[in-house]
Amino acid sequence: MNRLVLPALLVLLNGQAWAFPWYAQGDNVRGAQLMTQDERKDYVARLQSMKSVDECKGYMQAHILEIDKRAKEHNVPLPPVQGDPCEVMKTMGRIR
């Protein structure tokens, strides 16, 4: 049992894991089905490289517009936008 405690604590204390709880894979992103695997990887990499809230918000705004456009073109219903990775990263101290 004690051998499991330290690895579990390390996972829980890993800031990056908390800063990107569901964004890290790219598969759980709204509209992921409209993105290629490379686009999903790029999405995650771009989010993780953001330096400011403004930069992040601008990227997310453009991303949402592009995904909404693709959804309309392919007649794919999308759920409403939920969550804000920029706010998550700000809360975790990754961006200012």
C-alpha positions in Angstrom: 0.0 0.0 0.0 2.8 2.5 0.9 4.4 1.8 -2.4 1.3 3.3 -4.1 1.2 6.4 -2.0 4.3 8.2 -3.4 3.4 7.6 -7.1 -0.1 8.7 -6.4 1.1 11.9 -4.7 3.5 12.7 -7.6 0.6 12.4 -10.1 -1.6 14.6 -8.0 1.1 17.2 -7.5 2.0 17.3 -11.2 1.0 20.9 -12.1 0.8 20.1 -15.8 -1.7 17.3 -15.2 -3.9 19.7 -13.3 -3.5 22.6 -15.7 -4.7 20.4 -18.6 -7.2 18.0 -17.1 -9.1 17.2 -20.3 -7.4 19.3 -22.8 -4.2 17.3 -22.7 -5.3 14.6 -25.1 -7.0 16.7 -27.7 -9.6 14.0 -28.2 -12.0 15.5 -25.7 -12.0 19.0 -27.3 -15.3 20.3 -28.6 -15.3 19.5 -32.3 -12.4 17.0 -32.1 -14.2 14.8 -34.6 -13.8 17.7 -37.1 -10.1 17.9 -36.6 -7.3 15.6 -37.8 -5.0 13.9 -35.3 -2.3 16.4 -36.2 -4.6 19.3 -35.6 -5.6 17.9 -32.2 -1.9 17.6 -31.3 -1.2 21.1 -32.6 -4.2 22.4 -30.5 -2.8 20.9 -27.3 0.8 22.1 -28.1 -0.4 25.6 -28.9 -2.4 25.8 -25.7 0.6 24.6 -23.6 2.9 27.2 -25.2 0.7 30.2 -24.5 2.4 33.0 -22.5 -0.6 35.3 -21.7 -4.3 35.2 -21.1 -4.8 37.6 -24.1 -2.8 35.3 -26.4 -4.8 32.3 -25.2 -8.2 34.0 -25.5 -7.4 35.1 -29.0 -6.3 31.6 -30.1 -9.4 30.1 -28.5 -11.7 32.6 -30.2 -10.2 31.8 -33.6 -10.4 28.0 -32.8 -14.0 28.2 -31.9 -14.9 30.1 -35.0 -13.1 27.6 -37.2 -14.7 24.6 -35.5 -18.2 26.2 -35.8 -17.6 26.8 -39.5 -16.5 23.2 -40.1 -19.5 21.9 -38.1 -21.9 24.0 -40.2 -20.2 22.9 -43.5 -20.5 19.2 -42.5 -23.9 19.5 -40.8 -22.4 18.2 -37.5 -24.2 19.4 -34.3 -21.8 20.5 -31.6 -22.5 21.0 -27.9 -22.3 24.5 -26.5 -18.8 25.8 -25.6 -18.0 24.7 -22.0 -15.0 25.3 -19.9 -12.2 27.7 -20.7 -8.6 26.4 -20.9 -7.3 29.9 -20.6 -9.0 30.4 -17.2 -7.7 26.9 -16.1 -4.2 27.8 -17.1 -4.5 31.3 -15.4 -5.8 29.6 -12.2 -2.9 27.2 -12.3 -0.4 30.0 -12.7 0.8 28.8 -16.2 -0.2 32.1 -17.9 -0.8 35.7 -16.7 
